[in-house]
Amino acid sequence: MTDEKIAVIGMGQMGSAMAERLIDSGYDVLGSDISPDIRKALADRGVPVTEDVAKALAGRKIVLSSLPNPVAARAAFLGPDGAFAKADKGSVFIDLSTLDPASMKELNEAAKAAGHEMVDCPVSGSPAEARQGKLVLIAGGNRATIDRLEPLLLKLGSSWFYTGDVGTAKVVKIVNNMMSMGNVLVAAESFALGTAAGVDAQILYDVIANSGGRSHHFTKRFPNALKGNFAPGFKMELGEKDLALGIELGRTLHQPTPAASAVREMFSVAMAEGYRGQDIVALLDMYNKWAEKVKA
């Protein structure tokens, strides 16, 4: 599929990492982003990017999108100046964002009305993993279309899973992230308790990493936290946003989500404590600082 020309709408951390991965894999890629700062940073790295959506889409019938929220997605896709209006007829839009399922279905209907097809394809993984082609992709939509896109998907990820109709992949991603955020919060709270009680942090990590308390996010993120490195692989505010999506999905289904609601409150506390823009594992730093205040 490297003969296919690719457009990427939304060149933030994830979008730009995926674009660069595809460029390295031999694809002709042109990105589009509304932020002049992002465009300048990417241009300085030699990544092709433009402000003009129509220019990005011209002659590129496979369009990837990675956008921060439903508002941004609607602004990018809908209306007379949106991507659906500007794209060549018969384009395939692969949305890699984490949005609510209702918004995804709305965009899918708008895409069909404009003569396009949409694939619901959120991802699990960090920008670094996107750059290395090690994401996990969760795909919903027309199975035949997704099968045709498999060579492209496998440049971005080590594996992909089919979930059913458009919207189902977003549900899976939201549920996954609800569980992940809760896991990191409980791990941070528990770990801080252990070190506050006098156990060496490295010893505590080594034991838990080989015991029942371990998890994917614990072994992935806590080594950085022990070094005081909270550079964002997944920002605190994105974690809070995804928890909010899960809670809202529960509300629409009349399904209680009390645990997720409590976790979201703690992410909000972390942002109020100054951790916006840092990795979610900075929750550990917050708890450690609280422990220091108690000792003082």
N, C-alpha and C positions, 0 to 999 in steps of 0.2 A: 504493500500500500504506500510505499514511499513516493510513488508518482503522484499521489494525492496532495493537493495544496491545503494547508490547515490554517484556519484563523483561530485565535485565542482571545476571548473577550474577558477582561479582568486579569491584569498582570501583577497582582499582589504577590505575596510570598509563594503561595501554591501555584497560581496561574503561571508565573514566570518560571518557576522551577520545572513545571511540566513542559512549558514551551521550550526551554533549553534542553531538556531531555530529548524531546522530539527532534530538535535541530541536530543534536549530536547523533541521533539515529538515522539521519539522512533525509528528514522531511523538510519541505519548504514551508516555513511557519512565519506568519505575521501577526503580532499581537496588537491589541487595542486597549487603551486605558484612559480614563478621564483625568487622572492625576498627573499634572506636569512634573512633579517630583519623581514619581515612579518612572515616567517616560524618560526623564533625563538620566536617572540611575541606570536604566536598562540600556539606553543608547551608549552610555559610557562603557558598558560591558560588551557592546557590540551585538545586542539583542534587537532584532527588528521590531519596532513598535510605532504605532501612530495614534493620534487622537481621533482620526476620522474613521468611524465605524464602516462607512460605505467603502472606503479604500481597503480596509482590512478584509472585508468580505468579498470583494470583487474577484471572481474566478476561483473562490475557495468554498467548496460545497460541503466541507466538513468543518464544523464550528464547535470548538470547545469553549466552555464558560466556567469561570470560577469566581463567584461573586459573594459578598459578605452576608447578604440578607435578602429577604423577599422584596423589600423596597428597591434595593439596587438592581435586583433581577428584573423587576417590572420596568424600571427606568431604562434598562439596557435593551430589553427585547420588544416592548410594546410601543404603540404610537407610530405616527408617520415617519419619525426619524429613528425608530428602533431597529434592531437587527433583523427582526422578521420581515419588515418592510424593505430593508436594504439588501437582503441576501438574495442570491440567485435562486430561482424556483427549484424546488426539489432538494434543497440543502438538508443535511442531517445535523441537528444541534445536539451535542452531548453535554448535558449540564452536570458538572462535577461539584457543584455547591452543596452546602447543607441548608436546605430550605424545608419549610413545612410541606407535607404532602398535598394539602389543598392548593397551595400556590403552585406547586409543580404541575398538578392536573390542570390548573387554569392556564399556565404557560403552554402546556401540551395542546390544549384545545386551540389556543391562539396560533400556535405553530401550524397545526393542521389547516386552519382556516386560511393561512397565508401560503399554503402549498408546500409546507416543510414537514419533516419528521423529527421527533424529539426522543432522545434516550435519556432516561433518568439514571445518572451514574455518579453518585457521591463516592468519596474515597476515604479510606482509613490509612493514616500515616502522616508523617511530618514533611515539611518542605525539603529537608535533606533526603528523605526516602523518595520523594517525588523526583528529585534530581538524579537519584541513582536507579530509578525505575523499579522501586521496591514497594510501591503502594499495594493495598488490597482494594480492588474495585468492586462496587456493588451495583449491578445493572438491572434496570427494569425497562420494559418496552417491547417492541417487536423483536421476537427472538431471532428471526432470520437476519434482520438488520444488525443486531448485536453480534451474531456469529460472523457476519461479514467484516465487522469492525475489530474482530479479535486480534489480528496482528498489530493494530494500533494500540489497543488496550494493553497488550502484553509488552509493549515498549514502556508503558507507564507503570505497570504493576507486575508483581510476581504471580498474582492470581486474580481471578474475577469470579463472581457468583451471580447467577441469574435469580431474580426474586419474583418475577411476574410482571404485571402491568405497570405502566408509569405511575409513580407515587409510592409503590411498595418499597423501592430501594431507599427512598427518603425515610420511610418508617424504620427500616432496618438500621440506617445510619443514626437516626435519633436515639433509638433504643440502645445501640452500641455506645454512643457517647454519654447517655445518661448513666450507664453502668460504669464507664471509664472514669467519669468525673467523681462519682461516688467512691470508686475504688481509691483514687488519688487522695481524696479528702480524708477518708478513714485511715489510709496508710500514713498520711502526714500527721494526723492527730495521734495515732498510736505510736509512731516512731518518736515524735517529740516527747511523749510521755516516758518512753524508755530511756532516752538520753537525759531527761530531767531527773530520772531516778538513779542516774549515775553510771549507766552502761555506755561504754565507748561506742561512738557512732559507727565506726567501721566494723567493729565486732558485731554490733546489732544488725547491720546490713548483711554481713556475711552469713549470719545464722538464718535470718528471715528469707534471704534469697535462696536458701536451700530447704526451706520448711513450708508449712501449709499456708503461711501468711503471704507468700510471694505471689506476684502477679506480673503480667506483661508490663504494665506501666511502672510497677515498682522497680523491676530490674532494668528497665529502659531509662527512667528519669532520675531515680534517686542517686546513682553515681555522680551525676552532674550536681545535684543538690548538695551532696557532701563536700564538693569542691567549691561551693558558693556560686555555682554557675546557674543562673536562672534565665539565660538567653532564651527567647521564645522559640520553641518548636511548635507549641500550641498555646496561644495567648490566653490569659485569664478571662478576658472579656468574651472570647469565643466560647470558652467553656460555659460561662454564664448564659450566653445566648442559646447554646444548644440545650441546656437544661430548661430554659424557658420554652423552647420549642416542644420539648417532651411534655412539660407540664400542660401546655396549651393543647397538645394532642390528647392528653388524658381528659382535659376538660370537655373537649368536643365529643368524646366517647363516654362521658360521665364515669370515667375510670379514675379513682383516687390515686394521687401520686405524692403521698405525704413525705416519703423519704427523699425523693428528688426535690421537693419543695424546700426541705431543710438544707440539702446540699447547695441548692441555688442561693439560699440566704447566706451561706458561708462564703460562697464565691463573691457575692456582693460585698460582704464584710471585707474580704481580701482586697477588692478594688478600692474600697473606702480607706483601707490601711496603706494604700499607695502601690499596690502590686499590679495595677493595670499595665498592660504591655509586656509583662513578664510571663514566663512559662507557668503552667498550672502547678508545677511542683514547687513553686515559690510559696504555696500554702505551708510547706514545712518551715520556711523561714518565719512566716507569721506566727506559727505556733511556738517556735523556738524563742522568738522575741517576747511572746507572752510569758513563757516560762521564766525568762530572765527578769521580767518585771515582778513576777511573783516572788522570786528569790530575793530581789532587792527590797 
